[in-house]
Amino acid sequence: MTTESFAALFGGPAREPESRISQREVDLAASVQVVTEEVVDRITATAQRESGSRNLVLAGGVALNCVANGRLAASGAFDGIWVQPAAGDAGGALGAALLAAHAYFGVPRPSPAGRDRQRGSLLGPAYSPSEVGAFLDRRGLPSTHLPDPDERAKRVAALLADGAVVGHFSGRMEFGPRALGNRSILADARSPDTQRVMNLKIKYRESFRPFAPIVLAEDCADYFEFDGESPYMLMVAPVRRERRTDGGGGGSVDDLLTIVNQVRSDIPAVTHVDHSARLQTVDAERNPELTRLLRAFKEHTGCSVLVNTSFNVRGEPIVCSPEDAYRCFMRTEMDALLLGEHLLVRTEQPPFDDDGSWRQRYGND
């Protein structure tokens, strides 16, 4: 997204995708981020001065910059900060619907008291157990039916603890750019190999790209230097100092991968090079299914943190339907798929023909 004038100012063109990342690219990225944070600080300080308010609401695409948001939260300049989960252009659709409901149909404005009324931002389509079961039956796909939510959580937690990467398809789809647990790929944050494996074998993207943690809201302070909620994965916070390891780093960057792959904490898969993490806190009010899973994982391992990344591969949207989820599952190297109440194990699935005949035979769901 840079221009010729940008290239002229900074001594050359942008890096080609997939090419080696040098000190120049690292310095440019860091510098652009610092300037962005300075601009956000000044704008919000001006808004506070003119309004006299100690509470801040952010929207617009730059409000998805989690590092800038985390810096604002840590500064103590505001008592409360809320970022619209669909902070880009898509969020305008929600605003338009609320405005029309209030202005033309007399629906009262949402009350500002208590937690935000977006309730997890789970506003997309959902598929009932009977719809998911019918999909599996039509395709003749082997699965284990787990209607009891506690048993389901225990089975998935055990797989994750054993190192499995699991596609998690549950309830209504998220509204906004972040997968918040209902259309997610989950893995064990304690493993130093998780980031590399998920990038290369699941997401098909450059292996330096970091992943985000989900953590039980009540345990957040045990892992991160963060006081508050981050239910929409829009805040960056430091990993607690006592959980960090040395991890090396520093000096000149000859190849970013040699630095990224160092272990920096006891949850290395979600710890960035500066010991920070893009944080999502999970609670039973917004997402009871994901909360049960994290509690089951904690009971199994003593850890209440998992890796959460969007259920898709690079270049494709987040999956929406059961067919979308199954296709993505079989086109990658995920180990298991929780499809509503049904658990599918990769090694039990029939050979998957991805040459288009699947769609010709069955169409879309």
Contacts in CASP RR format, 6 or more apart in sequence:
PFRMAT RR
TARGET T0000
AUTHOR 0000-0000-0000
METHOD contacts of the structure
MODEL  1
MTTESFAALFGGPAREPESRISQREVDLAASVQVVTEEVVDRITATAQRE
SGSRNLVLAGGVALNCVANGRLAASGAFDGIWVQPAAGDAGGALGAALLA
AHAYFGVPRPSPAGRDRQRGSLLGPAYSPSEVGAFLDRRGLPSTHLPDPD
ERAKRVAALLADGAVVGHFSGRMEFGPRALGNRSILADARSPDTQRVMNL
KIKYRESFRPFAPIVLAEDCADYFEFDGESPYMLMVAPVRRERRTDGGGG
GSVDDLLTIVNQVRSDIPAVTHVDHSARLQTVDAERNPELTRLLRAFKEH
TGCSVLVNTSFNVRGEPIVCSPEDAYRCFMRTEMDALLLGEHLLVRTEQP
PFDDDGSWRQRYGND
2 14 0 8 1.000
6 14 0 8 1.000
7 13 0 8 1.000
7 14 0 8 1.000
10 28 0 8 1.000
15 21 0 8 1.000
15 22 0 8 1.000
15 25 0 8 1.000
17 206 0 8 1.000
18 206 0 8 1.000
20 255 0 8 1.000
20 256 0 8 1.000
21 208 0 8 1.000
21 253 0 8 1.000
21 255 0 8 1.000
21 256 0 8 1.000
21 257 0 8 1.000
22 253 0 8 1.000
22 254 0 8 1.000
22 255 0 8 1.000
23 252 0 8 1.000
23 253 0 8 1.000
23 254 0 8 1.000
25 256 0 8 1.000
26 253 0 8 1.000
26 256 0 8 1.000
33 65 0 8 1.000
33 67 0 8 1.000
33 68 0 8 1.000
36 62 0 8 1.000
36 65 0 8 1.000
36 68 0 8 1.000
37 65 0 8 1.000
37 67 0 8 1.000
37 68 0 8 1.000
37 71 0 8 1.000
40 62 0 8 1.000
40 65 0 8 1.000
40 68 0 8 1.000
40 71 0 8 1.000
40 72 0 8 1.000
41 71 0 8 1.000
41 72 0 8 1.000
41 75 0 8 1.000
44 56 0 8 1.000
44 58 0 8 1.000
44 72 0 8 1.000
44 77 0 8 1.000
44 78 0 8 1.000
45 77 0 8 1.000
47 53 0 8 1.000
47 56 0 8 1.000
48 54 0 8 1.000
48 56 0 8 1.000
48 77 0 8 1.000
48 78 0 8 1.000
54 78 0 8 1.000
54 79 0 8 1.000
54 80 0 8 1.000
55 78 0 8 1.000
55 79 0 8 1.000
55 80 0 8 1.000
55 81 0 8 1.000
55 82 0 8 1.000
56 72 0 8 1.000
56 78 0 8 1.000
56 80 0 8 1.000
56 81 0 8 1.000
56 82 0 8 1.000
57 81 0 8 1.000
57 82 0 8 1.000
57 83 0 8 1.000
57 84 0 8 1.000
58 69 0 8 1.000
58 81 0 8 1.000
58 82 0 8 1.000
58 83 0 8 1.000
58 84 0 8 1.000
58 87 0 8 1.000
59 83 0 8 1.000
59 84 0 8 1.000
59 87 0 8 1.000
59 88 0 8 1.000
59 91 0 8 1.000
60 84 0 8 1.000
60 87 0 8 1.000
60 88 0 8 1.000
60 89 0 8 1.000
61 87 0 8 1.000
61 88 0 8 1.000
61 89 0 8 1.000
62 68 0 8 1.000
63 69 0 8 1.000
63 83 0 8 1.000
63 84 0 8 1.000
63 87 0 8 1.000
63 88 0 8 1.000
63 234 0 8 1.000
64 83 0 8 1.000
64 87 0 8 1.000
64 88 0 8 1.000
64 177 0 8 1.000
64 234 0 8 1.000
66 233 0 8 1.000
66 234 0 8 1.000
66 235 0 8 1.000
66 236 0 8 1.000
66 278 0 8 1.000
67 236 0 8 1.000
67 276 0 8 1.000
69 81 0 8 1.000
69 83 0 8 1.000
69 234 0 8 1.000
69 235 0 8 1.000
69 236 0 8 1.000
70 235 0 8 1.000
70 236 0 8 1.000
70 237 0 8 1.000
71 236 0 8 1.000
72 78 0 8 1.000
72 81 0 8 1.000
73 81 0 8 1.000
73 226 0 8 1.000
73 235 0 8 1.000
73 237 0 8 1.000
74 237 0 8 1.000
82 116 0 8 1.000
83 232 0 8 1.000
83 234 0 8 1.000
83 235 0 8 1.000
84 91 0 8 1.000
84 94 0 8 1.000
85 118 0 8 1.000
85 120 0 8 1.000
85 121 0 8 1.000
85 174 0 8 1.000
85 175 0 8 1.000
85 176 0 8 1.000
85 178 0 8 1.000
85 180 0 8 1.000
85 232 0 8 1.000
85 234 0 8 1.000
86 92 0 8 1.000
86 93 0 8 1.000
86 94 0 8 1.000
86 121 0 8 1.000
86 175 0 8 1.000
86 176 0 8 1.000
86 177 0 8 1.000
87 234 0 8 1.000
88 177 0 8 1.000
90 175 0 8 1.000
90 176 0 8 1.000
90 177 0 8 1.000
91 176 0 8 1.000
94 123 0 8 1.000
94 175 0 8 1.000
98 110 0 8 1.000
101 107 0 8 1.000
102 108 0 8 1.000
102 109 0 8 1.000
110 117 0 8 1.000
111 117 0 8 1.000
115 285 0 8 1.000
119 285 0 8 1.000
119 286 0 8 1.000
120 174 0 8 1.000
120 180 0 8 1.000
120 231 0 8 1.000
120 232 0 8 1.000
120 286 0 8 1.000
120 287 0 8 1.000
121 174 0 8 1.000
121 175 0 8 1.000
121 176 0 8 1.000
121 180 0 8 1.000
121 232 0 8 1.000
122 171 0 8 1.000
122 172 0 8 1.000
122 173 0 8 1.000
122 174 0 8 1.000
122 175 0 8 1.000
122 180 0 8 1.000
122 182 0 8 1.000
122 286 0 8 1.000
122 287 0 8 1.000
123 172 0 8 1.000
123 173 0 8 1.000
123 174 0 8 1.000
123 175 0 8 1.000
124 172 0 8 1.000
124 173 0 8 1.000
124 174 0 8 1.000
124 175 0 8 1.000
125 172 0 8 1.000
125 173 0 8 1.000
125 320 0 8 1.000
125 321 0 8 1.000
126 171 0 8 1.000
126 172 0 8 1.000
126 173 0 8 1.000
127 135 0 8 1.000
127 171 0 8 1.000
127 321 0 8 1.000
127 322 0 8 1.000
127 340 0 8 1.000
129 147 0 8 1.000
129 340 0 8 1.000
129 341 0 8 1.000
131 322 0 8 1.000
132 322 0 8 1.000
132 339 0 8 1.000
132 340 0 8 1.000
132 341 0 8 1.000
132 342 0 8 1.000
133 342 0 8 1.000
135 322 0 8 1.000
135 323 0 8 1.000
135 326 0 8 1.000
135 365 0 8 1.000
136 143 0 8 1.000
136 322 0 8 1.000
136 339 0 8 1.000
136 342 0 8 1.000
138 362 0 8 1.000
139 326 0 8 1.000
139 362 0 8 1.000
140 350 0 8 1.000
141 326 0 8 1.000
141 344 0 8 1.000
141 349 0 8 1.000
141 350 0 8 1.000
142 344 0 8 1.000
142 348 0 8 1.000
142 349 0 8 1.000
142 350 0 8 1.000
143 339 0 8 1.000
143 342 0 8 1.000
143 343 0 8 1.000
143 344 0 8 1.000
144 155 0 8 1.000
144 342 0 8 1.000
144 343 0 8 1.000
144 344 0 8 1.000
144 345 0 8 1.000
145 341 0 8 1.000
145 342 0 8 1.000
146 152 0 8 1.000
146 155 0 8 1.000
146 341 0 8 1.000
146 342 0 8 1.000
146 343 0 8 1.000
147 341 0 8 1.000
149 288 0 8 1.000
149 289 0 8 1.000
149 292 0 8 1.000
150 292 0 8 1.000
150 296 0 8 1.000
152 292 0 8 1.000
152 338 0 8 1.000
152 341 0 8 1.000
152 343 0 8 1.000
153 289 0 8 1.000
153 292 0 8 1.000
153 293 0 8 1.000
153 295 0 8 1.000
153 296 0 8 1.000
154 296 0 8 1.000
154 300 0 8 1.000
155 343 0 8 1.000
156 166 0 8 1.000
156 168 0 8 1.000
156 186 0 8 1.000
156 293 0 8 1.000
156 296 0 8 1.000
156 336 0 8 1.000
156 338 0 8 1.000
156 343 0 8 1.000
157 293 0 8 1.000
157 296 0 8 1.000
157 297 0 8 1.000
157 299 0 8 1.000
157 300 0 8 1.000
157 301 0 8 1.000
158 300 0 8 1.000
159 166 0 8 1.000
159 335 0 8 1.000
159 336 0 8 1.000
160 166 0 8 1.000
160 186 0 8 1.000
160 187 0 8 1.000
160 188 0 8 1.000
160 297 0 8 1.000
160 306 0 8 1.000
161 188 0 8 1.000
161 297 0 8 1.000
161 300 0 8 1.000
161 301 0 8 1.000
163 187 0 8 1.000
163 188 0 8 1.000
163 191 0 8 1.000
163 335 0 8 1.000
164 187 0 8 1.000
164 335 0 8 1.000
164 336 0 8 1.000
165 185 0 8 1.000
165 186 0 8 1.000
165 187 0 8 1.000
165 194 0 8 1.000
165 197 0 8 1.000
165 198 0 8 1.000
165 202 0 8 1.000
165 333 0 8 1.000
165 334 0 8 1.000
165 335 0 8 1.000
165 336 0 8 1.000
166 185 0 8 1.000
166 186 0 8 1.000
166 187 0 8 1.000
166 334 0 8 1.000
166 335 0 8 1.000
166 336 0 8 1.000
166 337 0 8 1.000
166 338 0 8 1.000
167 184 0 8 1.000
167 185 0 8 1.000
167 186 0 8 1.000
167 311 0 8 1.000
167 325 0 8 1.000
167 329 0 8 1.000
167 334 0 8 1.000
167 336 0 8 1.000
167 337 0 8 1.000
167 338 0 8 1.000
168 181 0 8 1.000
168 182 0 8 1.000
168 183 0 8 1.000
168 184 0 8 1.000
168 185 0 8 1.000
168 186 0 8 1.000
168 290 0 8 1.000
168 293 0 8 1.000
168 311 0 8 1.000
168 338 0 8 1.000
169 182 0 8 1.000
169 183 0 8 1.000
169 311 0 8 1.000
169 319 0 8 1.000
169 322 0 8 1.000
169 325 0 8 1.000
169 337 0 8 1.000
169 338 0 8 1.000
169 339 0 8 1.000
169 340 0 8 1.000
170 181 0 8 1.000
170 182 0 8 1.000
170 289 0 8 1.000
170 290 0 8 1.000
170 338 0 8 1.000
170 340 0 8 1.000
171 182 0 8 1.000
171 289 0 8 1.000
171 340 0 8 1.000
172 182 0 8 1.000
173 182 0 8 1.000
173 183 0 8 1.000
173 318 0 8 1.000
173 320 0 8 1.000
174 180 0 8 1.000
174 181 0 8 1.000
174 182 0 8 1.000
174 183 0 8 1.000
174 318 0 8 1.000
178 232 0 8 1.000
178 233 0 8 1.000
178 234 0 8 1.000
178 280 0 8 1.000
178 310 0 8 1.000
179 185 0 8 1.000
179 308 0 8 1.000
179 309 0 8 1.000
179 310 0 8 1.000
179 311 0 8 1.000
179 318 0 8 1.000
180 231 0 8 1.000
180 232 0 8 1.000
180 233 0 8 1.000
180 280 0 8 1.000
180 287 0 8 1.000
180 308 0 8 1.000
181 214 0 8 1.000
181 287 0 8 1.000
181 290 0 8 1.000
181 308 0 8 1.000
182 287 0 8 1.000
182 289 0 8 1.000
182 290 0 8 1.000
183 310 0 8 1.000
183 311 0 8 1.000
183 318 0 8 1.000
183 319 0 8 1.000
183 320 0 8 1.000
183 325 0 8 1.000
184 308 0 8 1.000
184 309 0 8 1.000
184 310 0 8 1.000
184 311 0 8 1.000
185 198 0 8 1.000
185 202 0 8 1.000
185 203 0 8 1.000
185 307 0 8 1.000
185 308 0 8 1.000
185 309 0 8 1.000
185 310 0 8 1.000
185 311 0 8 1.000
185 334 0 8 1.000
186 214 0 8 1.000
186 293 0 8 1.000
186 306 0 8 1.000
186 307 0 8 1.000
186 308 0 8 1.000
187 194 0 8 1.000
187 198 0 8 1.000
187 211 0 8 1.000
187 269 0 8 1.000
187 306 0 8 1.000
187 307 0 8 1.000
188 194 0 8 1.000
188 269 0 8 1.000
188 301 0 8 1.000
188 306 0 8 1.000
188 307 0 8 1.000
189 213 0 8 1.000
189 267 0 8 1.000
189 268 0 8 1.000
189 269 0 8 1.000
189 270 0 8 1.000
189 303 0 8 1.000
189 305 0 8 1.000
189 306 0 8 1.000
189 307 0 8 1.000
190 266 0 8 1.000
190 267 0 8 1.000
190 268 0 8 1.000
190 269 0 8 1.000
190 301 0 8 1.000
190 303 0 8 1.000
190 305 0 8 1.000
191 268 0 8 1.000
191 269 0 8 1.000
192 261 0 8 1.000
192 263 0 8 1.000
192 268 0 8 1.000
192 269 0 8 1.000
194 211 0 8 1.000
194 268 0 8 1.000
194 269 0 8 1.000
194 307 0 8 1.000
195 207 0 8 1.000
195 210 0 8 1.000
195 211 0 8 1.000
195 260 0 8 1.000
195 261 0 8 1.000
195 268 0 8 1.000
195 269 0 8 1.000
195 307 0 8 1.000
196 207 0 8 1.000
196 261 0 8 1.000
198 211 0 8 1.000
198 269 0 8 1.000
198 307 0 8 1.000
198 309 0 8 1.000
199 205 0 8 1.000
199 206 0 8 1.000
199 207 0 8 1.000
199 208 0 8 1.000
199 209 0 8 1.000
200 207 0 8 1.000
201 332 0 8 1.000
201 333 0 8 1.000
202 309 0 8 1.000
202 313 0 8 1.000
202 332 0 8 1.000
202 333 0 8 1.000
202 334 0 8 1.000
203 209 0 8 1.000
203 309 0 8 1.000
203 312 0 8 1.000
203 313 0 8 1.000
203 314 0 8 1.000
203 332 0 8 1.000
204 313 0 8 1.000
204 314 0 8 1.000
204 332 0 8 1.000
205 314 0 8 1.000
207 257 0 8 1.000
207 260 0 8 1.000
208 256 0 8 1.000
208 257 0 8 1.000
208 260 0 8 1.000
210 260 0 8 1.000
210 270 0 8 1.000
210 272 0 8 1.000
210 278 0 8 1.000
211 269 0 8 1.000
211 270 0 8 1.000
211 307 0 8 1.000
211 308 0 8 1.000
211 309 0 8 1.000
212 233 0 8 1.000
212 270 0 8 1.000
212 277 0 8 1.000
212 278 0 8 1.000
212 279 0 8 1.000
212 280 0 8 1.000
212 307 0 8 1.000
212 308 0 8 1.000
212 309 0 8 1.000
213 223 0 8 1.000
213 267 0 8 1.000
213 270 0 8 1.000
213 277 0 8 1.000
213 278 0 8 1.000
213 279 0 8 1.000
213 280 0 8 1.000
213 305 0 8 1.000
213 306 0 8 1.000
213 307 0 8 1.000
213 308 0 8 1.000
214 280 0 8 1.000
214 281 0 8 1.000
214 282 0 8 1.000
214 290 0 8 1.000
214 294 0 8 1.000
214 305 0 8 1.000
214 306 0 8 1.000
214 307 0 8 1.000
214 308 0 8 1.000
215 223 0 8 1.000
215 224 0 8 1.000
215 279 0 8 1.000
215 280 0 8 1.000
215 281 0 8 1.000
215 282 0 8 1.000
215 294 0 8 1.000
215 304 0 8 1.000
215 305 0 8 1.000
216 281 0 8 1.000
216 282 0 8 1.000
216 283 0 8 1.000
216 291 0 8 1.000
216 294 0 8 1.000
216 295 0 8 1.000
216 298 0 8 1.000
216 304 0 8 1.000
217 229 0 8 1.000
217 231 0 8 1.000
217 281 0 8 1.000
217 282 0 8 1.000
217 283 0 8 1.000
218 283 0 8 1.000
219 298 0 8 1.000
219 304 0 8 1.000
219 305 0 8 1.000
220 226 0 8 1.000
220 228 0 8 1.000
220 279 0 8 1.000
220 281 0 8 1.000
221 227 0 8 1.000
222 240 0 8 1.000
222 304 0 8 1.000
223 239 0 8 1.000
223 240 0 8 1.000
223 243 0 8 1.000
223 267 0 8 1.000
223 304 0 8 1.000
223 305 0 8 1.000
224 237 0 8 1.000
224 238 0 8 1.000
224 239 0 8 1.000
224 240 0 8 1.000
224 277 0 8 1.000
224 279 0 8 1.000
225 237 0 8 1.000
225 238 0 8 1.000
225 239 0 8 1.000
225 240 0 8 1.000
225 241 0 8 1.000
226 235 0 8 1.000
226 237 0 8 1.000
226 238 0 8 1.000
226 279 0 8 1.000
228 281 0 8 1.000
229 281 0 8 1.000
229 283 0 8 1.000
230 237 0 8 1.000
230 279 0 8 1.000
230 280 0 8 1.000
230 281 0 8 1.000
231 280 0 8 1.000
231 281 0 8 1.000
231 282 0 8 1.000
231 283 0 8 1.000
231 286 0 8 1.000
232 280 0 8 1.000
233 278 0 8 1.000
233 279 0 8 1.000
233 280 0 8 1.000
233 308 0 8 1.000
235 278 0 8 1.000
235 279 0 8 1.000
236 276 0 8 1.000
236 277 0 8 1.000
236 278 0 8 1.000
236 279 0 8 1.000
237 276 0 8 1.000
237 277 0 8 1.000
237 279 0 8 1.000
238 275 0 8 1.000
238 276 0 8 1.000
238 277 0 8 1.000
239 264 0 8 1.000
239 265 0 8 1.000
239 267 0 8 1.000
239 271 0 8 1.000
239 275 0 8 1.000
239 276 0 8 1.000
239 277 0 8 1.000
243 265 0 8 1.000
243 266 0 8 1.000
243 267 0 8 1.000
244 264 0 8 1.000
244 265 0 8 1.000
244 271 0 8 1.000
244 275 0 8 1.000
245 263 0 8 1.000
245 264 0 8 1.000
245 265 0 8 1.000
245 266 0 8 1.000
247 262 0 8 1.000
247 263 0 8 1.000
247 264 0 8 1.000
248 259 0 8 1.000
248 262 0 8 1.000
249 259 0 8 1.000
249 262 0 8 1.000
249 273 0 8 1.000
250 259 0 8 1.000
253 259 0 8 1.000
259 273 0 8 1.000
260 273 0 8 1.000
264 271 0 8 1.000
264 272 0 8 1.000
264 273 0 8 1.000
264 275 0 8 1.000
265 271 0 8 1.000
265 275 0 8 1.000
267 277 0 8 1.000
267 303 0 8 1.000
267 305 0 8 1.000
269 307 0 8 1.000
270 277 0 8 1.000
270 305 0 8 1.000
270 307 0 8 1.000
271 277 0 8 1.000
280 308 0 8 1.000
282 290 0 8 1.000
282 291 0 8 1.000
282 294 0 8 1.000
283 291 0 8 1.000
284 291 0 8 1.000
293 306 0 8 1.000
294 304 0 8 1.000
294 306 0 8 1.000
295 304 0 8 1.000
297 303 0 8 1.000
297 304 0 8 1.000
297 306 0 8 1.000
298 304 0 8 1.000
310 318 0 8 1.000
311 318 0 8 1.000
311 319 0 8 1.000
311 325 0 8 1.000
311 328 0 8 1.000
312 318 0 8 1.000
312 319 0 8 1.000
312 328 0 8 1.000
313 328 0 8 1.000
313 331 0 8 1.000
313 332 0 8 1.000
316 328 0 8 1.000
319 325 0 8 1.000
319 327 0 8 1.000
319 328 0 8 1.000
321 364 0 8 1.000
321 365 0 8 1.000
322 339 0 8 1.000
322 365 0 8 1.000
323 362 0 8 1.000
323 363 0 8 1.000
323 364 0 8 1.000
323 365 0 8 1.000
325 337 0 8 1.000
325 339 0 8 1.000
326 337 0 8 1.000
326 339 0 8 1.000
326 344 0 8 1.000
327 354 0 8 1.000
327 358 0 8 1.000
328 334 0 8 1.000
329 337 0 8 1.000
329 344 0 8 1.000
329 346 0 8 1.000
330 346 0 8 1.000
330 349 0 8 1.000
330 352 0 8 1.000
330 354 0 8 1.000
331 352 0 8 1.000
331 354 0 8 1.000
333 346 0 8 1.000
334 346 0 8 1.000
335 345 0 8 1.000
335 346 0 8 1.000
336 343 0 8 1.000
336 344 0 8 1.000
336 345 0 8 1.000
336 346 0 8 1.000
337 343 0 8 1.000
337 344 0 8 1.000
337 346 0 8 1.000
338 344 0 8 1.000
352 358 0 8 1.000
END
